[in-house]
Amino acid sequence: MNATDPGRIVLLTTSHRVAPGLLSWPAWQALHAADRVLCADGAHPQLPYLREAGLTVDEAAPTAEEAVDAAAGGRTLVVVATGEGEPRLTDGLARLAGSGRIRMPDLELLPASYDLPGARLLDLVQVMDRIRAECPWSSQQTHKGLAKYGLEEMYELVEAIEEGDRDELREELGDVLLQVVFHARIAEEGRPEDGGDSSGAFSIDDVAGGIVAKLVRRHPHVFGDETAETPEEVKAHWLRTKAEEKQRTSVTEGVPVGQPGLALAAKLSSRVRTAGLDVPLPRGEGVGYRLLAVAAEAEAEGVDPEAALRAAARAYRDAIRATEESARRGE
């Protein structure tokens, strides 16, 4: 070692969303080449795996000055960061470097594991587990009790999409996702008041696994040998696969009658058209039958009647507000 060499300090960061022990190759190289490895948290989840790999890890939280001294003489000091990221050490090293009074060692931030896409979903599951266990309100909720909130959140999501508000869209997607995770967490318990029992319990992993399997089955042009060059061919694949899975005796099966009226009418019209059935619209008196005809016409033209009506309603809302504002100004 060169006595005048200030050495090297490596701050090793890891993600708690990745299983401990799964570190990058550069991280393992740095750890095995280190003259000393420190960690302030004796319960750090990585420590058992580092020690199993033959490394000596000292439980210590060095100051900036102590870390610089430990690296002096060409040595390498690796600090395994805790969840907070060692701000006291990094701030102290920054102050020492800025003072210009000492020759600083090489400073390196080395991420040893990275979050994969979707890793923050693990945080959501963990937070939901704790809320379900400790929150007096959340711990008493049932599927039936939460149903109305799911509807509200979906309407708010649709509004954010139609308004084109990206920030609102991100927030509303989070609210909808919360409903999914909340219901899955309740289902994991299989409580009798939700019409279930432990034999019918399932978790968020079962929910995710189910939709992944469905997506793979219904996209044979992506995951299989079939081909699809147009959106129409993709839809045909989807409908054919869905029909094989469901084995339904009527095209009306699976159409929720509790949805808004225009959407229900359009959905039934779509099912009839897709199946190639010739079913005349029922004739009758009153606005309901006229609306049914309008919804069927809109669906045939590729227009969502619910969205179209909401757009018209928003224009009407704006006109009402403009009239009210004019009245307040005395115009």
Secondary structure as a PSIPRED ss2 file (coil, helix, strand):
# PSIPRED VFORMAT (PSIPRED V4.0)

   1 M C   1.000  0.000  0.000
   2 N C   1.000  0.000  0.000
   3 A C   1.000  0.000  0.000
   4 T C   1.000  0.000  0.000
   5 D C   1.000  0.000  0.000
   6 P C   1.000  0.000  0.000
   7 G C   1.000  0.000  0.000
   8 R E   0.000  0.000  1.000
   9 I E   0.000  0.000  1.000
  10 V E   0.000  0.000  1.000
  11 L E   0.000  0.000  1.000
  12 L E   0.000  0.000  1.000
  13 T E   0.000  0.000  1.000
  14 T C   1.000  0.000  0.000
  15 S C   1.000  0.000  0.000
  16 H C   1.000  0.000  0.000
  17 R C   1.000  0.000  0.000
  18 V C   1.000  0.000  0.000
  19 A C   1.000  0.000  0.000
  20 P C   1.000  0.000  0.000
  21 G C   1.000  0.000  0.000
  22 L C   1.000  0.000  0.000
  23 L C   1.000  0.000  0.000
  24 S C   1.000  0.000  0.000
  25 W H   0.000  1.000  0.000
  26 P H   0.000  1.000  0.000
  27 A H   0.000  1.000  0.000
  28 W H   0.000  1.000  0.000
  29 Q H   0.000  1.000  0.000
  30 A H   0.000  1.000  0.000
  31 L H   0.000  1.000  0.000
  32 H H   0.000  1.000  0.000
  33 A H   0.000  1.000  0.000
  34 A C   1.000  0.000  0.000
  35 D C   1.000  0.000  0.000
  36 R E   0.000  0.000  1.000
  37 V E   0.000  0.000  1.000
  38 L E   0.000  0.000  1.000
  39 C E   0.000  0.000  1.000
  40 A C   1.000  0.000  0.000
  41 D C   1.000  0.000  0.000
  42 G C   1.000  0.000  0.000
  43 A C   1.000  0.000  0.000
  44 H C   1.000  0.000  0.000
  45 P C   1.000  0.000  0.000
  46 Q C   1.000  0.000  0.000
  47 L H   0.000  1.000  0.000
  48 P H   0.000  1.000  0.000
  49 Y H   0.000  1.000  0.000
  50 L H   0.000  1.000  0.000
  51 R H   0.000  1.000  0.000
  52 E H   0.000  1.000  0.000
  53 A C   1.000  0.000  0.000
  54 G C   1.000  0.000  0.000
  55 L C   1.000  0.000  0.000
  56 T C   1.000  0.000  0.000
  57 V E   0.000  0.000  1.000
  58 D E   0.000  0.000  1.000
  59 E E   0.000  0.000  1.000
  60 A C   1.000  0.000  0.000
  61 A C   1.000  0.000  0.000
  62 P C   1.000  0.000  0.000
  63 T C   1.000  0.000  0.000
  64 A H   0.000  1.000  0.000
  65 E H   0.000  1.000  0.000
  66 E H   0.000  1.000  0.000
  67 A H   0.000  1.000  0.000
  68 V H   0.000  1.000  0.000
  69 D H   0.000  1.000  0.000
  70 A H   0.000  1.000  0.000
  71 A H   0.000  1.000  0.000
  72 A C   1.000  0.000  0.000
  73 G C   1.000  0.000  0.000
  74 G C   1.000  0.000  0.000
  75 R C   1.000  0.000  0.000
  76 T E   0.000  0.000  1.000
  77 L E   0.000  0.000  1.000
  78 V E   0.000  0.000  1.000
  79 V E   0.000  0.000  1.000
  80 V E   0.000  0.000  1.000
  81 A C   1.000  0.000  0.000
  82 T C   1.000  0.000  0.000
  83 G C   1.000  0.000  0.000
  84 E C   1.000  0.000  0.000
  85 G C   1.000  0.000  0.000
  86 E C   1.000  0.000  0.000
  87 P H   0.000  1.000  0.000
  88 R H   0.000  1.000  0.000
  89 L H   0.000  1.000  0.000
  90 T H   0.000  1.000  0.000
  91 D H   0.000  1.000  0.000
  92 G H   0.000  1.000  0.000
  93 L H   0.000  1.000  0.000
  94 A H   0.000  1.000  0.000
  95 R H   0.000  1.000  0.000
  96 L H   0.000  1.000  0.000
  97 A H   0.000  1.000  0.000
  98 G H   0.000  1.000  0.000
  99 S H   0.000  1.000  0.000
 100 G C   1.000  0.000  0.000
 101 R C   1.000  0.000  0.000
 102 I C   1.000  0.000  0.000
 103 R C   1.000  0.000  0.000
 104 M C   1.000  0.000  0.000
 105 P C   1.000  0.000  0.000
 106 D E   0.000  0.000  1.000
 107 L E   0.000  0.000  1.000
 108 E E   0.000  0.000  1.000
 109 L E   0.000  0.000  1.000
 110 L E   0.000  0.000  1.000
 111 P E   0.000  0.000  1.000
 112 A C   1.000  0.000  0.000
 113 S C   1.000  0.000  0.000
 114 Y C   1.000  0.000  0.000
 115 D C   1.000  0.000  0.000
 116 L C   1.000  0.000  0.000
 117 P C   1.000  0.000  0.000
 118 G C   1.000  0.000  0.000
 119 A C   1.000  0.000  0.000
 120 R H   0.000  1.000  0.000
 121 L H   0.000  1.000  0.000
 122 L H   0.000  1.000  0.000
 123 D H   0.000  1.000  0.000
 124 L H   0.000  1.000  0.000
 125 V H   0.000  1.000  0.000
 126 Q H   0.000  1.000  0.000
 127 V H   0.000  1.000  0.000
 128 M H   0.000  1.000  0.000
 129 D H   0.000  1.000  0.000
 130 R H   0.000  1.000  0.000
 131 I H   0.000  1.000  0.000
 132 R H   0.000  1.000  0.000
 133 A H   0.000  1.000  0.000
 134 E H   0.000  1.000  0.000
 135 C C   1.000  0.000  0.000
 136 P C   1.000  0.000  0.000
 137 W C   1.000  0.000  0.000
 138 S H   0.000  1.000  0.000
 139 S H   0.000  1.000  0.000
 140 Q H   0.000  1.000  0.000
 141 Q C   1.000  0.000  0.000
 142 T C   1.000  0.000  0.000
 143 H H   0.000  1.000  0.000
 144 K H   0.000  1.000  0.000
 145 G H   0.000  1.000  0.000
 146 L H   0.000  1.000  0.000
 147 A H   0.000  1.000  0.000
 148 K H   0.000  1.000  0.000
 149 Y H   0.000  1.000  0.000
 150 G H   0.000  1.000  0.000
 151 L H   0.000  1.000  0.000
 152 E H   0.000  1.000  0.000
 153 E H   0.000  1.000  0.000
 154 M H   0.000  1.000  0.000
 155 Y H   0.000  1.000  0.000
 156 E H   0.000  1.000  0.000
 157 L H   0.000  1.000  0.000
 158 V H   0.000  1.000  0.000
 159 E H   0.000  1.000  0.000
 160 A H   0.000  1.000  0.000
 161 I H   0.000  1.000  0.000
 162 E H   0.000  1.000  0.000
 163 E H   0.000  1.000  0.000
 164 G C   1.000  0.000  0.000
 165 D C   1.000  0.000  0.000
 166 R H   0.000  1.000  0.000
 167 D H   0.000  1.000  0.000
 168 E H   0.000  1.000  0.000
 169 L H   0.000  1.000  0.000
 170 R H   0.000  1.000  0.000
 171 E H   0.000  1.000  0.000
 172 E H   0.000  1.000  0.000
 173 L H   0.000  1.000  0.000
 174 G H   0.000  1.000  0.000
 175 D H   0.000  1.000  0.000
 176 V H   0.000  1.000  0.000
 177 L H   0.000  1.000  0.000
 178 L H   0.000  1.000  0.000
 179 Q H   0.000  1.000  0.000
 180 V H   0.000  1.000  0.000
 181 V H   0.000  1.000  0.000
 182 F H   0.000  1.000  0.000
 183 H H   0.000  1.000  0.000
 184 A H   0.000  1.000  0.000
 185 R H   0.000  1.000  0.000
 186 I H   0.000  1.000  0.000
 187 A H   0.000  1.000  0.000
 188 E H   0.000  1.000  0.000
 189 E H   0.000  1.000  0.000
 190 G C   1.000  0.000  0.000
 191 R C   1.000  0.000  0.000
 192 P H   0.000  1.000  0.000
 193 E H   0.000  1.000  0.000
 194 D H   0.000  1.000  0.000
 195 G C   1.000  0.000  0.000
 196 G C   1.000  0.000  0.000
 197 D C   1.000  0.000  0.000
 198 S H   0.000  1.000  0.000
 199 S H   0.000  1.000  0.000
 200 G H   0.000  1.000  0.000
 201 A C   1.000  0.000  0.000
 202 F C   1.000  0.000  0.000
 203 S C   1.000  0.000  0.000
 204 I H   0.000  1.000  0.000
 205 D H   0.000  1.000  0.000
 206 D H   0.000  1.000  0.000
 207 V H   0.000  1.000  0.000
 208 A H   0.000  1.000  0.000
 209 G H   0.000  1.000  0.000
 210 G H   0.000  1.000  0.000
 211 I H   0.000  1.000  0.000
 212 V H   0.000  1.000  0.000
 213 A H   0.000  1.000  0.000
 214 K H   0.000  1.000  0.000
 215 L H   0.000  1.000  0.000
 216 V H   0.000  1.000  0.000
 217 R H   0.000  1.000  0.000
 218 R C   1.000  0.000  0.000
 219 H C   1.000  0.000  0.000
 220 P H   0.000  1.000  0.000
 221 H H   0.000  1.000  0.000
 222 V H   0.000  1.000  0.000
 223 F H   0.000  1.000  0.000
 224 G C   1.000  0.000  0.000
 225 D C   1.000  0.000  0.000
 226 E C   1.000  0.000  0.000
 227 T C   1.000  0.000  0.000
 228 A C   1.000  0.000  0.000
 229 E C   1.000  0.000  0.000
 230 T C   1.000  0.000  0.000
 231 P H   0.000  1.000  0.000
 232 E H   0.000  1.000  0.000
 233 E H   0.000  1.000  0.000
 234 V H   0.000  1.000  0.000
 235 K H   0.000  1.000  0.000
 236 A H   0.000  1.000  0.000
 237 H H   0.000  1.000  0.000
 238 W H   0.000  1.000  0.000
 239 L H   0.000  1.000  0.000
 240 R H   0.000  1.000  0.000
 241 T H   0.000  1.000  0.000
 242 K H   0.000  1.000  0.000
 243 A H   0.000  1.000  0.000
 244 E H   0.000  1.000  0.000
 245 E H   0.000  1.000  0.000
 246 K H   0.000  1.000  0.000
 247 Q C   1.000  0.000  0.000
 248 R C   1.000  0.000  0.000
 249 T C   1.000  0.000  0.000
 250 S C   1.000  0.000  0.000
 251 V C   1.000  0.000  0.000
 252 T C   1.000  0.000  0.000
 253 E C   1.000  0.000  0.000
 254 G C   1.000  0.000  0.000
 255 V C   1.000  0.000  0.000
 256 P C   1.000  0.000  0.000
 257 V C   1.000  0.000  0.000
 258 G C   1.000  0.000  0.000
 259 Q C   1.000  0.000  0.000
 260 P C   1.000  0.000  0.000
 261 G H   0.000  1.000  0.000
 262 L H   0.000  1.000  0.000
 263 A H   0.000  1.000  0.000
 264 L H   0.000  1.000  0.000
 265 A H   0.000  1.000  0.000
 266 A H   0.000  1.000  0.000
 267 K H   0.000  1.000  0.000
 268 L H   0.000  1.000  0.000
 269 S H   0.000  1.000  0.000
 270 S H   0.000  1.000  0.000
 271 R H   0.000  1.000  0.000
 272 V H   0.000  1.000  0.000
 273 R H   0.000  1.000  0.000
 274 T H   0.000  1.000  0.000
 275 A H   0.000  1.000  0.000
 276 G C   1.000  0.000  0.000
 277 L C   1.000  0.000  0.000
 278 D C   1.000  0.000  0.000
 279 V C   1.000  0.000  0.000
 280 P C   1.000  0.000  0.000
 281 L C   1.000  0.000  0.000
 282 P C   1.000  0.000  0.000
 283 R C   1.000  0.000  0.000
 284 G C   1.000  0.000  0.000
 285 E C   1.000  0.000  0.000
 286 G C   1.000  0.000  0.000
 287 V H   0.000  1.000  0.000
 288 G H   0.000  1.000  0.000
 289 Y H   0.000  1.000  0.000
 290 R H   0.000  1.000  0.000
 291 L H   0.000  1.000  0.000
 292 L H   0.000  1.000  0.000
 293 A H   0.000  1.000  0.000
 294 V H   0.000  1.000  0.000
 295 A H   0.000  1.000  0.000
 296 A H   0.000  1.000  0.000
 297 E H   0.000  1.000  0.000
 298 A H   0.000  1.000  0.000
 299 E H   0.000  1.000  0.000
 300 A H   0.000  1.000  0.000
 301 E C   1.000  0.000  0.000
 302 G C   1.000  0.000  0.000
 303 V C   1.000  0.000  0.000
 304 D C   1.000  0.000  0.000
 305 P H   0.000  1.000  0.000
 306 E H   0.000  1.000  0.000
 307 A H   0.000  1.000  0.000
 308 A H   0.000  1.000  0.000
 309 L H   0.000  1.000  0.000
 310 R H   0.000  1.000  0.000
 311 A H   0.000  1.000  0.000
 312 A H   0.000  1.000  0.000
 313 A H   0.000  1.000  0.000
 314 R H   0.000  1.000  0.000
 315 A H   0.000  1.000  0.000
 316 Y H   0.000  1.000  0.000
 317 R H   0.000  1.000  0.000
 318 D H   0.000  1.000  0.000
 319 A H   0.000  1.000  0.000
 320 I H   0.000  1.000  0.000
 321 R H   0.000  1.000  0.000
 322 A H   0.000  1.000  0.000
 323 T H   0.000  1.000  0.000
 324 E H   0.000  1.000  0.000
 325 E H   0.000  1.000  0.000
 326 S H   0.000  1.000  0.000
 327 A H   0.000  1.000  0.000
 328 R H   0.000  1.000  0.000
 329 R C   1.000  0.000  0.000
 330 G C   1.000  0.000  0.000
 331 E C   1.000  0.000  0.000
